[in-house]
Amino acid sequence: MWFRRDLRLADNPAWAAATRGHHEVTALFVIDPHLVGRSPRREMLLFGHLRALHQHLAERGGALKVCTGDPVDVIAREANDGATVYWNDDASPYAHRRDEAVASSVGGEVQRFAGLTVHAPGVVLTRTGTPHRVFSPFYTAWRDALWDLWDTPGSARITTDPGEGMPDSGETPMAPGERAALERLERWADRVDQYDETRNDLEPGSTSELSADLHFGTIDARRIRAVVGERTAGRAAFVRQLAWRDFSFQALTVYPHAASRPIRPEYGS
């Protein structure tokens, strides 16, 4: 199982499939030099999340294996015995190129899942079956779309090799890990009713403090939507932001150039 932006064990379809489909699973994280060295605070939080995930795996008798290098080389090396490789897809142009290269380099089977959004890119479409290019009709369809429940993790044995070991996180900007993210969600659920009125405030308590958790995947967007719900104007306004996030993921998947320029060329400068 190749962890990336999904540093959690619950609500993780790739992890569930790996641990239900095999007797033994290696939990792997690759420190990609292309993605580190840009923000010390970001790296401190990432490394804190890795340590928290490692601890969670240790409670199940295993370890998070951490390796540094080009993911194409590392995954090919780790799966050199024909092992099946599992991961949850990302949407950025770099992630797409990287993942296609990794898929081509491994000798065994690759199992890819959509575990970063409420609805996978390509699920919410227009009535003619094409991707939405305008948010409002996308949101209407997004709210009505159903989803199948993800499986719970299985009982596979988790390997104990830590690889290079956990990097030093130092003092993280916020409490790291899946459990801390769930606690932040619980606190936000008590405050979210005023979100439609306070969403532009920067005062403590006026924001969810969940954006970093969504970025690193220590919490699942579906879990947030289910807990928050839409029974008040504030809750509906917040859930709408999750739809914007799904819309952006789909746009990047269908229109990779959207990372740097408008989807519609006539809107370019």
C-alpha positions in Angstrom: 0.0 0.0 0.0 1.5 3.3 -1.2 0.4 6.1 1.1 0.4 9.6 -0.3 -2.3 12.2 0.5 -4.3 9.6 2.4 -2.5 9.3 5.8 -5.3 7.4 7.6 -6.5 3.9 8.1 -10.2 4.5 8.3 -12.3 5.6 5.3 -9.4 4.6 3.0 -10.5 2.4 0.1 -7.0 1.4 -1.1 -6.0 0.4 2.4 -9.2 -1.5 2.9 -8.8 -3.4 -0.4 -5.1 -4.2 0.3 -5.7 -5.5 3.8 -8.9 -7.5 2.8 -7.3 -9.0 -0.3 -4.0 -10.3 1.1 -2.5 -12.0 4.1 0.4 -9.5 4.4 0.7 -5.9 3.5 3.6 -3.4 3.5 2.5 0.1 4.4 4.9 2.4 2.4 5.5 6.1 2.2 8.0 7.5 -0.3 9.6 10.9 0.6 9.7 12.4 -2.9 12.6 14.9 -3.3 10.5 16.7 -5.9 7.9 17.5 -3.2 10.0 18.4 -0.2 12.4 21.2 0.6 9.8 23.9 -0.2 8.1 24.7 3.1 9.6 23.8 6.5 6.3 24.1 8.3 4.6 21.8 5.7 7.3 19.2 6.1 7.1 19.4 9.9 3.4 18.6 9.7 3.9 15.9 7.1 6.5 14.2 9.2 4.3 14.5 12.2 1.4 12.8 10.3 3.8 10.1 9.3 4.8 9.4 12.9 1.2 9.3 13.9 0.4 6.9 11.1 3.4 4.7 12.1 2.1 4.7 15.7 -1.4 3.7 14.5 0.1 0.8 12.5 2.3 -0.2 15.4 -0.9 -0.7 17.5 -1.8 -3.3 14.8 1.6 -5.0 15.1 3.2 -3.3 12.0 5.1 -0.3 10.9 5.1 2.4 8.3 8.0 1.8 5.9 9.6 5.1 4.9 11.9 5.4 1.9 13.4 8.4 0.1 13.8 8.7 -3.6 12.1 8.8 -6.9 8.8 6.9 -6.4 9.2 5.2 -9.8 12.4 3.6 -8.6 11.3 3.0 -5.0 8.0 1.3 -5.9 9.5 -0.8 -8.6 12.2 -2.0 -6.1 9.7 -2.7 -3.3 7.3 -4.6 -5.6 10.0 -6.5 -7.4 8.5 -9.9 -6.4 5.4 -9.2 -8.4 3.4 -7.8 -5.5 0.2 -6.0 -6.1 0.5 -2.2 -5.5 -2.4 -0.2 -4.1 -2.9 3.5 -3.9 -5.5 6.3 -4.0 -5.3 8.5 -7.1 -4.3 12.1 -7.0 -5.3 14.7 -9.6 -2.4 17.1 -10.1 -0.5 17.0 -13.4 2.7 15.9 -11.6 0.8 13.2 -9.7 -0.7 11.9 -13.0 2.7 11.7 -14.7 4.3 10.1 -11.6 1.5 7.5 -11.2 1.5 6.5 -14.8 5.3 6.0 -14.7 5.0 4.0 -11.5 2.2 1.8 -13.0 4.4 1.1 -16.0 7.4 0.2 -13.9 6.0 -2.4 -11.5 6.0 -6.0 -12.4 2.8 -6.9 -10.6 -0.8 -5.7 -10.6 -1.7 -2.1 -9.7 -5.0 -1.4 -7.9 -6.0 2.3 -8.0 -8.9 3.9 -6.1 -10.5 7.3 -5.7 -10.2 8.0 -2.0 -9.5 11.8 -1.8 -12.9 13.2 -2.7 -16.6 12.8 -1.9 -17.3 11.7 -5.5 -14.6 10.4 -7.8 -13.7 12.5 -10.8 -16.0 11.4 -13.6 -18.9 10.5 -11.4 -20.8 13.8 -11.4 -21.5 14.6 -15.1 -23.9 16.6 -17.2 -27.1 14.9 -18.5 -25.2 14.2 -21.7 -22.4 12.5 -19.9 -19.8 15.2 -20.2 -17.8 16.9 -17.4 -19.2 20.0 -16.0 -17.3 23.2 -16.7 -19.5 25.4 -14.6 -19.8 24.9 -10.8 -23.5 25.7 -10.1 -24.9 22.8 -12.2 -22.1 20.6 -11.0 -23.0 21.3 -7.4 -26.7 20.5 -8.0 -25.7 17.1 -9.5 -23.1 16.6 -6.8 -25.6 17.0 -4.0 -27.9 14.4 -5.5 -25.2 11.8 -6.4 -25.1 8.7 -4.3 -22.0 6.7 -3.4 -21.3 3.1 -2.4 -19.9 2.7 1.1 -16.2 1.9 1.3 -15.1 -1.4 2.9 -13.6 -1.4 6.3 -9.9 -2.6 6.6 -9.2 -6.3 6.7 -7.0 -8.4 9.0 -3.8 -8.7 6.9 -0.5 -8.8 8.8 1.4 -5.5 8.4 5.1 -5.8 7.9 7.4 -4.4 10.5 10.3 -3.1 8.4 10.5 0.7 9.0 12.8 1.4 6.1 14.7 4.5 6.8 12.6 5.2 9.9 10.5 8.1 10.9 11.9 11.6 10.0 12.1 14.1 12.9 9.0 16.2 12.8 10.1 18.7 15.5 7.2 20.7 17.0 4.3 20.4 14.5 2.0 23.4 13.8 -1.0 21.4 14.9 -1.6 18.0 16.5 -0.9 15.5 13.8 -2.6 12.3 12.8 -6.0 10.8 12.0 -7.3 10.9 15.6 -6.4 14.5 16.0 -8.2 15.3 12.7 -11.3 13.6 14.0 -11.2 15.7 17.2 -10.9 18.8 15.1 -14.0 17.7 13.1 -15.9 17.1 16.3 -15.0 20.6 17.5 -16.0 22.1 14.2 -19.3 20.3 14.2 -20.2 22.3 17.3 -19.4 25.7 15.6 -20.2 25.2 12.0 -23.8 26.5 12.2 -22.5 30.1 11.9 -20.2 29.4 9.0 -22.3 31.3 6.4 -21.9 34.4 8.5 -18.3 34.1 9.8 -16.7 32.3 6.8 -14.5 35.4 5.9 -13.4 36.1 9.5 -9.9 35.2 10.7 -10.8 35.1 14.3 -9.9 31.9 16.2 -12.8 29.4 15.9 -14.3 30.9 12.8 -12.7 28.4 10.4 -12.8 24.6 10.5 -9.0 24.1 10.8 -9.5 21.0 8.5 -7.9 22.2 5.3 -4.5 20.7 6.2 -6.1 17.5 7.2 -7.9 17.3 3.8 -4.6 18.1 2.1 -2.7 15.3 3.8 -5.7 13.0 3.9 -5.7 12.5 7.7 -9.5 12.8 7.4 -11.9 11.9 4.6 -14.1 14.4 2.8 -17.0 12.0 3.0 -16.6 11.7 6.7 -16.7 15.5 7.0 -19.8 15.8 4.8 -21.6 13.1 6.8 -20.8 14.6 10.2 -21.5 18.2 9.2 -24.6 17.6 7.1 -26.7 20.4 5.6 -29.5 20.9 8.1 -28.7 24.6 8.7 -27.5 27.4 6.3 -24.0 27.4 7.9 -23.6 23.6 7.4 -24.9 23.7 3.9 -22.5 26.6 3.1 -19.6 24.6 4.5 -20.5 21.4 2.6 -20.6 23.5 -0.6 -16.9 24.1 -0.1 -16.4 20.3 -0.3 -18.2 20.3 -3.6 -15.9 23.1 -4.8 -13.0 20.8 -3.9 -14.4 17.9 -5.8 -15.1 20.2 -8.8 -11.4 21.2 -8.8 -10.2 17.6 -8.6 -12.4 16.7 -11.5 -11.3 19.7 -13.5 -7.6 18.8 -13.0 -8.3 15.2 -14.0 -10.3 16.0 -17.2 -8.4 19.2 -18.1 -4.8 18.9 -16.8 -4.0 22.4 -18.2 -6.4 23.9 -15.6 -3.5 23.8 -13.1 -2.0 26.8 -14.9 -4.6 28.3 -17.2 -8.4 28.5 -17.7 -10.4 25.5 -18.8 -11.9 27.5 -21.6 -9.1 29.2 -23.7 -11.2 32.3 -24.5 -10.9 33.3 -20.8 -7.1 33.3 -20.9 -5.2 36.6 -20.9 
